[in-house]
Each structure stands twice: as C-alpha cells, then as structure tokens.
Amino acid sequence: MKHYAIPSLLNLLIASSCMLALGGAAAQETKIGYVSTERIMRESAPAKAAEVRMEAEFSKRRKDLQDFSAKIKAMVEKLDKDAPVISESDRVKRQRELADMDQDFQRKQRVYREDVNQRINEENASLNERTTKIIRQIAEAEKYDAILQDGVYFSPRIDITEKVMKVLNK
C-alpha cells in the first residue's frame, strides 16, 4: 500500500476547492447586462416613428388596392346578377375582363407586400444599428463585460433595456 496516495488525493481536493472559490470570486466581478430588442422594436420612440412613416408611405397604395378589390367584387356581383339575361359572348368577355383584372390585382398586391417588407427590413436594420451602437456605448461607459440580447430567462436586476430606450428616444 502506498502512503502518499491519500495526501495526494487530499491536495487535489484542496486545490480543486481553491480553484472553485477563485472562479466564484471572478464570476462575482463579471458585469453582465440584458437588453430586450423585441421590446425596443415595439416600444421605442424610433420604432413608433417608423410605424408612422410606413403608414404615411403606404396608406395610399393600400387604399388603392382596397378600392380595386371592391371594384372587382362589384363587377363579379353585377356579372352574377346579369348572367341570366346577357349573351354568352358578353358573359365570356366579362369573365375574361374579370380574370385579367384579378391577375393585375394579384400582381399589384404582391408588389405592395414586397415593398412593405423591404421597407420594414430597412427600418429594422436602421433601428438595430442604432440600438447596437447605444448598447456598446453603455457597455463601455459602465464597464459591462457582456450584454446579452433576447435570452430565454434573465433577472430584472441586469435588464438595461430602459437605459437603452432612454438614449434611443432622445
């Protein structure tokens, strides 16, 4: 039996305990913050201003699409009502006209959606860029080691979303 095995095991346990204690002390010195980007994108003044800009930019086109849709619907109802009393050739002509209008409507609606999505992405990218810059400024000024975004769980104690929104809203 070797007598030095027990002291070596004891030394290993003591060394491990010291490392854990030092690791715990280092963790206490680490400063971590959390930012809810979803909340910033929903509640911040720039996000709300972007919504207003988007509404102003696209309201006329949306209204035009609604009017066009209503026109097509009215024409369909008129054709349904008139179908028993009009000639076959007139009915086919109107159906073709309606089909062409519907294709045009679908195309305009698709272009509208693409344009809206593109503008939303542009506004989000701009807001994300500004938010990231502010987060970095706060992190440097207040000596944060890490700022996390959109975690599954976070303690309200480390949430700096309000600080970021205050700077962003200026």
N, C-alpha and C positions, 0 to 999 in steps of 0.2 A: 504494500500500500504506500502510495506517495503522500507525504505530509504537506507538500507545497500546493496541492490541488485545492484545498479549502481556502487558504489565504488568497490564491489567485482568483477564485470564484468571488470571494468577498471583495477584493479590489475591483473586479469587473462590475459588481453590483454598485459599489460606491461611485465608480467613475460614471456609470450609466445614470445614477441618480443626480450627480452633479451636472451632467450634460442636459438632462431634462429640466433641471432648475434653471440653468443658464438659458436654455431655449425658451422657457416660460417668461423669463425676465426680458428677453429680446422681443418676444411677442407683445408684451405689455408696452414696449416703446414704439411699436409699429402703429402708425396712424392711418386708419382706413376710413374712407367715406363712401357713400352710396348716392347715386342720382337716378331718379325715375325719368328716363327720357320719354316714356309714354305720357306721363303727367305733363311734362314740359310741352310736348307736341299738342296736348289737348288744352292746357290751361294758360299758357304763357301769352303775354300781350302780342308778341310777334306771330304766334300761331293763329291767334284770333284775327289779327290784321290780315294775315294771308288768306283766311277764310273769306273775309270781306272783299279783298281784291279778287279772289277767284269768283265769288258771286257776281261782282260787277262785270268781270271779264266774260263770263259765260252765260249770264242771265238772258241776254237777247237771243243767243243761239238756242238755248233750252226752250225759250218761248216759241221761237220759230219752229222747232221740232214738234212741240205740242200742238201748235196751230196746223202744221202739215198733217199730223196724225189725225186730228179732228176732221180735217178736210177729207182725208181718205175714208174715215169711218162714215162720214155723211154721204159720200159717194157710194159706198157699199150699201148703206141703208136705202138710198134712192134707187140703186140698181135692183135690190131685192124687191122693193115696192113696185117698180116699173116692169120687172121681168115678165109678168104675165101679158102685158099689153104692148111690148115692143117687139120688133122683128128680131129674128135670130141673128142676122148680121149686125144689127145695132147692139144687141146684147154681147156678142163676141167682141165687138170693137170696144165697148165699155170695159169688159173684163180685161182685155189686153192693156188698155189705158191704166186700169187699176193695178195690174201686175207691174207695169213699168213704174208707176208712182210708188208702189210698195218697195220695189228694188231700190229706187232713188232714196226713199226714206231710210231703208236699212243701211245704205251706204253712208248717208249723212249722219245717222245715229252712231255708226261705228267710228267715223272720223271724229265726231264730237267726243265720244268716250276716250278715244286715243289721245286727243288734245287735252282733255281734262286730266287724264292720268299722267301725261307728260308734265303738265304744269304742277300737279300735286307733287310729283317726284322732284321737280326743280325747287319748289318751295321747301319741301322736307330736307333736301340736300343743303340748301342755304341755312336753314334753321339748325340743322345738325352741325354744320361747320361753325356757326357762331357759338352754339352750345359747347362744343368741344373746346374751342378757344377759351371760353369763360371757365370751364372746368379746370383746364390746365392752369389758368391764372390763379384761381382759388387754391388749387393743389400746391402750387409753388409758394404763394404768399403765406399759406397756413401750414406748410411743411407736411403735407399728406404723403404717405408712402405709396398709396394706391387709392384709386377711385373706381368703384365698380358701378356698372350700369345694368339695370334690369335683372337683378338676381331673383332667385326663387324665394328667398327669405332674407330679410335684413332687419336689423334693430333700428327703431326710430332714432336712437341715440346717434347713429352715424349718418343719418339721412341729411344731405346737404342740398336737396332739391330746391328748397325755399331760397337758399343763398344764391344758387344759380339763377333762379327765376327773377330775383330782385335785380341782379346785374343785367340780365337779359331784357327785363322790362323797361330799363332806363332808356 
